[in-house]
Each structure stands twice: as C-alpha cells, then as structure tokens.
Amino acid sequence: MEATRKKLAEGIYLTYLPARKFKTSLLSAQFVRPLRKETAAACALLPAVLRRGTVTYPDMGALSMRLDHLYGARVDYTIRKKGENQCVGFVASFIDDSFAPGGEKLLEPIADLLGELVCGPVTERGRFINAYFESEKTNLVDAIRSLINDKRDYADSRLLREMCAGEPYSVPRLGEESEAARLQANKLYTFYQELIAGSRLELFYSGSASQQRVEGALLYAFSALPRENVQELSFPQEHLPRQDVLRIEEAMDVTQGKLGMGFSCGSDDYIAMLLGNTLFGGSSNSKLFMNVREKLSLCYYASSLYHRQKKLITVSSGIEFDKFQQAYDEILAQLNAVQRGDLEDWELESAKSTLLNAYASMGDSQGKLENFYLGQAATGQSETPQTLARQVQEVTPERIFRAMETVRLDTVYFLHGKEAAE
C-alpha cells in the first residue's frame, strides 16, 4: 500500500491510502494545533460538542438516523496527543463503495457529513447550545477525574508531568480539570472559530475510491472552512537532562506500588534507540520482562516506552512497597546490560521481529494506519512502515549499544500506600 500525501489547500493536507482488501472505508478529519495547558481542555471538549448536532441534523437522534441511512456508518470524535501537538476531530467508518448495495456511492455523503460537523454546528444566539455544552463539559471533567482510578496510567502520567514540567509535553491529552471547569459556552465558540480558521487540517482516506475522487469530495465538503493565519506545527521543545535526579514520592490508598523511571537520551539515531528500548523493556522478551518480572519476581509488570519526539525513555512497573530498592537497582542493571551489549543473539533477533511484525500488521488495520500517519504528519516525520521496517533490518548491534550509552536517569516517581509512609 503506497501512501500519498498532498496539499489540497492552505493548511489542508490529504493522506491517501489506497486499499481494496477491506470491506469498509475510513475517512478522518483531524485538526492539529500546539499543545498548551491553557487551551488543552477546550480543545478536548470541542469535538464532543460538535458531535452533538449540525444545522441539518440538530441532535444526536437526527445524526444517528442519517448514519443509519448510510448503511450503519459510524462517526466518532477523537482527542489525541502527538508529540507536543494536540489532534482533535472525527473518524468515519463506512461500507466501501465496492461493497455498497446497488453500487451506491457513500464517500461523498460521508465527506459532506464530516464537513458539516466541522463547519456547520447547531447553535443558538451565536454560541453552542447550552444543554449540549454543559453535558459534554461534565463528561470531560468526569473523564479527567477518572484518570486517577487507573493507578498505572495515573503513575505514568505523573512521571511525565514531573519529568517534563514547564514543557508542553507535560500537558495531559484531555487538559487540566481546573481549566475544564472554567470553560464557558460563549468562549468555547470563540475558540472553535479560531481553531478551524487557524489550525492545520489533516485528512486521511483508506478505501477503494480513486485519489482524484477523494480530493474532489473533500474539497467540496470543506469548501466553507475558513483559512486565516494557519499555525505552524509545534515541534518538541528539547528536554534538558537534569544534573541531579529528580525524585518524587506520593502516598495514596493503594495496595500495589508504582515505580516510574524517566531517562533522557542523547542519541538522534531513532531506529537504534527504538531497538535498544525494545531490548530493554519494549516487548515480552525484553530484559525487564524476562528478568525483573519473570526470573526475579520483583514486579507485577515492568515495561519501557521510547518517546521519539522528546528523546525520552520511561519505565512503568508495579511493585510491592518494600521491593522498591531491589526493583530500582535491577531496572538500572538491565539498562546497563543493554548498554554494555550483554545480549544473546536470540534477544536481538526477537527485538527486530517484534518491530517488524508491528509494522507489517499496520496494513491489516485502517485505524492503525490512520493513527500512524497522523502521528507522522503531526510531528513532521515522513517514514512509512515499510521504510522503518527496512531500517530495522539494517541496524547493527554496535549502533544500538552506542545509542543506548547516551541514556541517563532523569526522574524517579514512586507511588506507595499511606501506611508505607508512616
């Protein structure tokens, strides 16, 4: 599958992913804007409010009926964080034209519906309908508050927020509860006008329709979109490594401790770092999983994630409170083993196989493809899954070890029970 990216208009780009093996088509419209603490909550609330109704279909009942007439098509709103940009919009999934009854064409009406969701929301007195706004605002505040209920996600988020404090990367995908609680209907509508006029719009299509037809459908559907002073993408602010490791402890009513460790990386060799992280903690055959979890039973879970845009690695683990020092020491020992090249041949082959399988499987999911190419577009990258797979096959062990030698401990976060603090 050859992806094609083309500029359709000022600040509007289409990524065309031809595919005939799926019975469905996917059409996505995503606004990309710099992630900021003061606007993140408004940005997260906006697509939920827009999804409540348009001028033609003024409530969810009317929208649902329209989708039913389009053979059960779906339109979901999305809120994603890609690097230091926030991506919000809609993803539609519908029967591919090659499978539609009677040869009916569904691309154009679906594109029109997305265009109306963006450009023609239902309003009253020049602002969003208050009942829709208040309902979705409550849902957003509840969603932000509920993040603390999943202690693993909460600990991972806290680690990044502490490690990247003062940087846009520390801002949560849904924004801050305090910012969400202050949102007002009239101000959100003003923000909406600014967003659709000044933010880049990334469009994605996967299906059997020709590129020319897709371009025509989308240009017509979004012809009313204002384009004024479109903002440039926000490229990640460099994370400056600390001289002294930042250590944060937090006590809550929990029965299992959460140890998070953040590392800064000095290498620009993305593929070498990606493989190094996969060896360290990025797969079920990694050092952390096989040794810290399985062999030594120091963790209930232990994994690592490489953040390409910020050149960071974060470790997430669940431990007994009294196993903190043992787990901490062993995680560092496994990192040192990768840095020294203390590996067996099967470990490197397994790491490469993990990444190659991940890139190969993207072609089996339209959703994964759309998410991958959105991430590429939002962070200024141009590699395809095929390109990355070739680079994985070509990387040498020496490159991996050289890249991993630049990894340094930056931040440690430990969530433990209240009794452990007494």
VOGU-3710 file (C-alpha; in Angstrom, 3 decimals, decimal comma):
1> meatrkklae> 0,000/0,000/0,000  1,602/3,235/-1,164  0,610/6,276/0,861  0,366/9,629/-0,917  0,288/12,951/0,915  -0,850/16,072/-0,911  -1,640/19,664/-0,038  -5,239/20,378/-1,045  -5,475/23,991/0,108  -3,916/26,398/2,583
11> giyltylpar> -3,226/24,363/5,723  -5,192/21,331/4,437  -3,436/18,053/3,618  -4,710/14,682/2,431  -3,003/11,360/3,120  -4,420/8,884/0,611  -4,110/5,188/1,486  -5,483/3,061/-1,377  -6,878/-0,277/-0,179  -9,132/-2,849/-1,786
21> kfktsllsaq> -8,883/-5,661/0,756  -11,193/-4,006/3,302  -14,967/-4,079/3,168  -15,016/-0,677/4,808  -13,566/2,740/4,028  -12,138/5,139/6,573  -12,288/8,923/6,373  -10,677/11,082/9,029  -10,516/14,843/9,603  -8,075/15,985/12,299
31> fvrplrketa> -7,140/19,485/13,379  -3,569/19,718/14,656  -2,579/22,554/16,969  0,179/23,190/19,525  -0,496/21,548/22,890  -0,904/24,236/25,549  -2,051/23,994/29,163  -4,472/26,917/28,804  -6,238/25,523/25,693  -5,924/21,727/26,012
41> aacallpavl> -9,245/21,258/27,846  -11,135/23,469/25,371  -9,581/21,544/22,506  -10,641/18,245/24,102  -14,199/19,446/24,727  -14,779/20,872/21,261  -15,208/17,680/19,148  -17,608/16,219/21,727  -19,819/19,317/21,470  -19,604/19,384/17,663
51> rrgtvtypdm> -20,655/15,699/17,556  -23,955/16,606/19,263  -25,538/18,128/16,160  -25,321/20,178/12,970  -27,579/22,682/11,251  -29,098/19,910/9,122  -29,057/17,238/11,860  -29,571/19,269/15,045  -29,418/16,458/17,614  -27,890/13,028/18,106
61> galsmrldhl> -31,135/11,325/17,115  -31,126/13,014/13,726  -27,427/12,275/13,260  -27,960/8,617/14,149  -30,820/8,374/11,684  -28,628/9,850/8,946  -25,873/7,330/9,698  -28,423/4,503/9,641  -29,468/5,615/6,148  -25,788/5,385/5,181
71> ygarvdytir> -25,861/1,648/5,975  -24,799/1,958/9,590  -21,819/4,232/9,114  -20,022/5,405/12,265  -18,549/8,786/13,114  -16,518/9,026/16,313  -14,766/12,064/17,725  -11,099/11,752/18,675  -8,672/13,523/21,012  -5,013/12,573/20,628
81> kkgenqcvgf> -1,609/13,820/21,697  1,163/13,525/19,124  4,478/14,894/20,287  3,718/18,397/21,551  0,652/18,810/19,355  -2,982/18,072/20,160  -5,071/16,413/17,444  -8,877/16,599/17,563  -11,505/15,718/15,019  -13,601/12,899/13,619
91> vasfiddsfa> -13,052/9,442/12,166  -15,760/7,903/9,969  -16,014/4,226/9,077  -18,463/3,122/6,387  -19,103/0,415/3,799  -16,602/0,669/0,973  -18,227/1,700/-2,291  -17,197/-1,589/-3,903  -19,443/-3,417/-1,415  -22,327/-0,918/-1,173
101> pggekllepi> -25,743/-2,240/-2,284  -26,743/-1,253/-5,784  -23,438/0,459/-6,447  -24,384/3,378/-4,184  -21,599/5,883/-3,533  -21,069/6,591/0,162  -17,816/8,559/0,081  -19,415/11,882/-0,896  -22,263/11,891/1,674  -19,872/10,829/4,444
111> adllgelvcg> -17,424/13,583/3,466  -20,293/16,078/3,436  -21,342/14,968/6,919  -17,802/15,426/8,273  -17,650/18,842/6,638  -20,925/19,851/8,268  -19,844/18,569/11,689  -16,819/20,849/11,428  -18,217/23,867/9,573  -21,925/23,834/10,393
121> pvtergrfin> -22,584/23,028/14,060  -26,008/23,710/15,505  -26,018/26,906/17,574  -28,339/29,272/19,442  -27,780/33,022/19,715  -24,306/32,791/18,258  -22,925/30,105/20,539  -23,178/26,374/21,164  -26,459/25,074/22,560  -26,033/25,360/26,322
131> ayfesektnl> -27,504/21,944/27,141  -25,027/20,246/24,788  -22,141/22,284/26,145  -22,915/21,623/29,813  -23,462/17,903/29,249  -20,177/17,416/27,433  -18,305/19,665/29,859  -19,500/17,445/32,720  -18,380/14,368/30,786  -14,933/15,888/30,221
141> vdairslind> -14,438/16,827/33,873  -15,557/13,330/34,905  -13,148/11,761/32,396  -10,224/13,825/33,735  -11,106/12,937/37,325  -11,464/9,236/36,495  -7,846/9,018/35,338  -6,792/8,594/38,957  -8,819/5,368/39,167  -6,325/3,558/36,921
151> krdyadsrll> -3,231/3,821/39,081  -0,901/2,528/36,371  -1,971/5,214/33,901  -2,009/7,786/36,686  1,569/6,966/37,712  2,789/7,023/34,098  1,142/10,420/33,619  2,583/11,801/36,862  6,076/10,707/35,856  5,875/12,588/32,565
161> remcagepys> 4,332/15,645/34,181  7,118/15,840/36,734  9,882/14,998/34,291  8,723/17,492/31,658  7,375/20,189/33,991  7,226/23,507/32,177  7,296/21,815/28,764  4,203/21,297/26,561  4,815/17,522/26,681  3,737/17,522/30,327
171> vprlgeesea> 0,209/18,653/29,425  -2,323/15,759/29,558  -4,269/14,804/26,446  -7,576/15,964/27,981  -6,142/19,028/29,682  -6,351/20,034/33,337  -9,507/19,691/35,441  -9,193/23,291/36,644  -9,125/24,556/33,050  -12,062/22,344/32,030
181> arlqanklyt> -14,175/23,528/34,971  -13,730/27,169/33,909  -14,891/26,684/30,324  -17,895/28,720/29,149  -20,148/28,157/26,137  -19,545/31,547/24,520  -15,756/31,333/24,967  -15,682/27,793/23,586  -17,479/29,002/20,463  -14,884/31,758/20,023
191> fyqeliagsr> -12,152/29,177/20,471  -13,876/26,951/17,894  -13,826/29,774/15,339  -10,125/30,347/15,975  -9,304/26,645/15,752  -10,997/25,905/12,429  -9,575/29,065/10,867  -6,012/28,840/12,152  -5,162/25,157/12,681  -3,768/22,687/10,184
201> lelfysgsas> -6,315/20,141/8,956  -5,011/16,652/8,226  -7,356/14,450/6,178  -6,949/10,692/5,748  -8,712/8,262/3,452  -8,368/4,490/3,200  -10,510/2,614/0,704  -11,015/1,755/-2,954  -12,028/5,177/-4,316  -9,591/6,946/-6,649
211> qqrvegally> -7,455/9,743/-5,256  -8,985/12,251/-7,671  -12,483/11,413/-6,449  -11,446/11,633/-2,783  -9,827/15,023/-3,348  -12,937/16,334/-5,069  -15,258/15,077/-2,319  -13,159/16,613/0,451  -12,580/19,945/-1,281  -16,333/20,295/-1,726
221> afsalprenv> -17,139/19,136/1,827  -14,707/21,590/3,422  -15,164/24,474/0,974  -16,665/26,610/3,758  -13,688/26,099/6,064  -12,053/29,458/6,850  -8,266/29,592/6,461  -6,681/32,528/8,284  -3,091/32,610/9,541  -2,776/28,839/9,863
231> qelsfpqehl> -0,461/28,000/12,765  2,724/26,076/12,199  3,099/22,729/13,903  4,749/22,752/17,307  7,995/20,817/17,185  9,078/19,346/20,511  10,930/21,533/22,937  14,238/19,902/23,829  14,261/18,251/27,243  17,412/19,318/29,058
241> prqdvlriee> 18,788/16,465/31,203  18,995/17,176/34,906  22,297/17,330/36,733  20,713/15,621/39,742  17,977/13,010/39,508  14,528/14,336/40,450  12,836/12,031/42,975  9,103/12,239/43,702  7,118/10,146/46,210  3,358/10,130/46,611
251> amdvtqgklg> 1,206/8,304/49,142  -2,313/7,115/48,295  -4,724/4,423/49,418  -3,217/1,711/47,177  -2,184/-1,903/47,752  0,435/-2,032/44,998  3,289/0,389/44,497  4,000/2,059/41,168  7,608/2,788/40,283  8,178/5,026/37,291
261> mgfscgsddy> 11,616/5,967/35,984  12,323/8,529/33,285  15,529/8,613/31,253  16,902/11,243/28,886  18,512/10,031/25,644  21,319/11,852/23,875  21,190/9,987/20,562  19,425/11,072/17,367  19,624/7,534/15,933  15,892/6,792/16,127
271> iamllgntlf> 15,927/3,205/14,899  18,870/2,253/17,129  17,090/3,818/20,128  13,833/2,086/19,239  15,544/-1,311/19,084  17,502/-0,570/22,239  14,303/0,224/24,089  12,665/-2,933/22,708  15,564/-4,939/24,117  15,347/-3,089/27,429
281> ggssnsklfm> 11,614/-3,192/28,148  9,587/-2,824/24,972  8,440/-6,412/24,443  7,546/-9,652/26,229  11,079/-10,914/25,530  12,787/-7,814/26,903  15,280/-7,605/29,752  12,745/-6,043/32,095  10,048/-8,622/31,412  12,259/-11,710/31,362
291> nvreklslcy> 14,475/-10,820/34,319  12,881/-8,232/36,598  9,376/-9,661/36,284  9,703/-13,347/35,404  13,056/-14,509/36,780  13,362/-12,341/39,909  9,628/-11,657/40,517  10,363/-8,104/41,615  7,498/-6,567/39,635  3,917/-7,420/38,784
301> yasslyhrqk> 4,627/-5,755/35,445  7,602/-3,908/34,000  7,920/-2,270/30,596  9,536/0,708/28,905  8,443/3,154/26,229  10,570/5,262/23,894  9,235/8,771/23,244  10,821/9,623/19,908  9,790/13,262/19,740  11,286/14,072/23,141
311> klitvssgie> 14,148/11,548/23,123  13,000/10,046/26,414  12,513/6,532/27,767  10,017/5,900/30,555  9,776/2,737/32,641  6,462/1,655/34,159  6,346/-1,024/36,871  4,118/-2,325/39,648  5,855/-3,491/42,816  5,427/-4,363/46,487
321> fdkfqqayde> 6,200/-1,339/48,635  9,182/-2,993/50,299  10,685/-4,091/46,952  11,375/-0,532/45,807  15,161/-0,585/46,137  15,557/-4,065/44,702  13,368/-3,263/41,694  15,041/0,116/41,199  18,539/-1,408/41,263  17,608/-4,267/38,944
331> ilaqlnavqr> 15,950/-1,995/36,368  19,159/0,017/36,199  21,189/-3,192/35,992  19,171/-4,370/32,984  19,666/-1,000/31,287  23,404/-1,304/31,893  23,340/-4,781/30,349  21,882/-3,380/27,128  24,374/-0,513/27,155  27,285/-2,972/27,531
341> gdledweles> 25,942/-5,206/24,791  25,408/-8,053/27,235  22,920/-9,859/24,982  22,367/-13,215/23,411  21,756/-13,462/19,676  18,137/-14,506/20,141  17,381/-11,322/22,100  18,375/-9,062/19,216  16,513/-11,205/16,690  13,424/-11,195/18,902
351> akstllnaya> 13,535/-7,404/19,244  13,800/-6,966/15,493  10,989/-9,476/14,941  8,749/-7,580/17,387  9,142/-4,331/15,479  8,898/-5,927/12,023  5,658/-7,680/12,997  4,254/-4,408/14,348  4,991/-2,573/11,103  3,665/-5,443/8,970
361> smgdsqgkle> 0,415/-5,674/10,948  -0,378/-1,995/10,375  -1,517/-2,870/6,878  -4,247/-5,064/8,372  -5,977/-2,214/10,194  -7,241/1,034/8,723  -7,390/2,515/12,214  -3,736/1,720/12,915  -2,702/3,187/9,571  -4,625/6,389/10,189
371> nfylgqaatg> -3,145/6,742/13,676  0,389/6,079/12,396  0,195/8,585/9,548  -1,443/11,193/11,778  1,496/10,842/14,152  3,917/11,243/11,259  2,125/14,315/9,903  1,732/15,940/13,320  5,404/15,518/14,222  6,951/16,337/10,854
381> qsetpqtlar> 8,070/12,783/10,024  7,819/11,154/6,614  8,827/7,491/7,044  6,355/4,790/6,040  6,015/1,492/7,924  7,890/-0,147/5,038  10,757/2,348/5,337  11,014/1,816/9,077  10,988/-1,960/8,611  13,937/-1,733/6,218
391> qvqevtperi> 15,823/0,436/8,681  15,204/-2,077/11,470  16,664/-4,872/9,339  19,760/-2,793/8,555  20,642/-1,582/12,068  23,790/-3,071/13,616  24,317/-4,094/17,256  27,084/-1,508/17,539  24,673/1,290/16,620  22,233/0,094/19,270
401> frametvrld> 24,820/-0,041/22,032  26,278/3,334/21,040  22,808/4,948/21,118  21,836/3,336/24,436  25,056/4,521/26,072  23,575/8,043/25,950  20,628/7,065/28,193  20,747/8,702/31,639  18,379/8,536/34,604  16,459/11,813/34,944
411> tvyflhgkea> 13,355/11,359/37,134  12,024/8,735/39,580  8,384/8,614/40,697  7,158/6,230/43,403  3,505/5,841/44,344  3,056/3,858/47,555  0,454/3,169/50,232  -0,172/5,568/53,074  0,936/3,001/55,627  4,332/2,753/53,897
421> ae> 4,900/6,444/54,577  4,299/6,100/58,317
//
